[in-house]
Every structure is written in C-alpha cells, then in structure tokens.
C-alpha cells in the first residue's frame, strides 16, 4: 500500500495540513524543530497497521521510543494527538500519567508503565518502570515499515531486518549466529560479527536489505556514519526501489546529493519550522531549496 497523503495534529507538538507524499520525502529543519517526531508519527501509524507479529511490533516499539535515549520519558511525553494517512486516522489518547491508548480502526495498542521496587545489597529501595504493550489487532496488515534510528544497532534490529530480508532474497555471506563473546545471536558477515566492522557498513547494509521487503523506510539523519560515496550509492538504489522513503538530514550537501540522484517528480521536501510542517513537492520549489548554498538557508527560503 502506498502513502499518498499525511496530516498530523499535535503529535509531540507538531501540526500540519494534509501533506502530499512522494517516493522520497526529505524532512529538514533546525535542531529541535521536530524531525525525529515526524518520523515517529509515520512509523507509529504504519507499525500499528503492519503485518509484523505481536512480538515484532513490541521490539519495534521499544526501538522507536529508545531513539530519544530513554524509553520511559519518550512514552511519558506523548499527549492527545492524531495522525492521518490516506484518510485513515490514528488517535493517541492519554489515560492518566502512565497509560496511553492508541487506536487505528479495529487495531488498538495499550501502553502502560509497570512499576517495580528493587532493593540493593545495602537495603536501599529503588523504583524501576518498564513499558508494557497490549496489542489488539484485527484485520490484515497493510504496511511493512522499517525505522533506522540513530541507535539502529540496538534492540536486535540488525538481526530482525536481515531475517526479514533473507526470506525474500538471497543475501550472500550473511548469517545470524551465536556470538561466543556475548552469548547472544548476532549478525555475521563471513567470520566476523557485523558490529565490529563499523557502523557505516552496517547502516548501509541494513538500508539496502530493507529495500527488499519494506514498503516504508524511515532513516533519521541519513548522513550519520555514512561516507558520501555510500550515500550516493544508496540514493541510486532508492531511486529504483519500490519503497517510500522518509529521510531527515542536517546537511545541505546531502540535499544536493539527493537532488542529483532522485528524480524531482519523485522528490518531496518537508520543512519543519515552529513545529509546523509544510511540503514543497513541486519540482521548481524542490530545486530552489536544494540549490541554497549557506547552511540552514532552506529555513529562510521556507
């Protein structure tokens, strides 16, 4: 299923009118403008309406919430809001301090924080909160999203992505094996665990693998850990892929690479300013933003 339109109401303070969505959507804005929140909105909707198993959804939820550095505070800061994609609306309803209901059609996700009291050896008590997810899901999933956060190498996300990709296509030299050091099952390339080969190599590998099975791919700070040559190669593959992409970036140089490698008819620039999102989808508007020379000059243009 393709995403054609998107609108957001008060999700982490972000608002927008109905935005057109194209194949490659680049989200730009100053620090704190809500770029990561925008990705979360898209991912949360598509994850609830995905074909992942209940366990898979829980893994991805933890990964999404941890992208802010702390799962609990990320959950606690969710407020009443809504996300609409293709005229279907997901509603987030806060039920007190530590309970949240998320509804999308017949699907429902209840999030609560379970409180546990722990005692140290010295007898000092401490309180630990753990997120609990209760998923009620009716109907077939319509999306298969992947979210590459800044912490893409955590929560067994590499193993999850590669496992899904291997079901669809052959990935030579990649296996998920028991790591002798950690005792956990980790992704190996040949005789080496991927986590010792460099984050850039792993990130490129995960994005490429995602294109073989995911129809919605979100990448926070696409340039993070990636050499420019890797970025150019990825853009060439994105232009030919069947997925819809949502990418954030801080770099004008990255914008220029994207503009040179992605057809302008397939390219959309979404600008976040004062917590408001606005899309520039016409080729002449996209070109004007991409050709700006000075850092953050696209904010002045917008």
Secondary structure by P-SEA (a helix, b strand, c coil): ccccbbbbcccccccccccccccbbbbbbcccccaaaaaaaaaaaaaaaccccaaaaaaaaaaaaaccccaaaaaaaccccccccccbbbbbbbccccbbbbbcccbbbbbbbbbbbbbccccbbbbbbbbbbbbbbccccccccccccccccccaaaaaaaaaaaacccccccccccccccccbbbbccccccccccaaaaaaaaaaaaaacccbbbbccccccccaaaaaaaaaaaaaccbbbbbbbccaaaaaaaaaccccccbbbbbbcccbbbbbccaaaaaaaaaccccccccccc
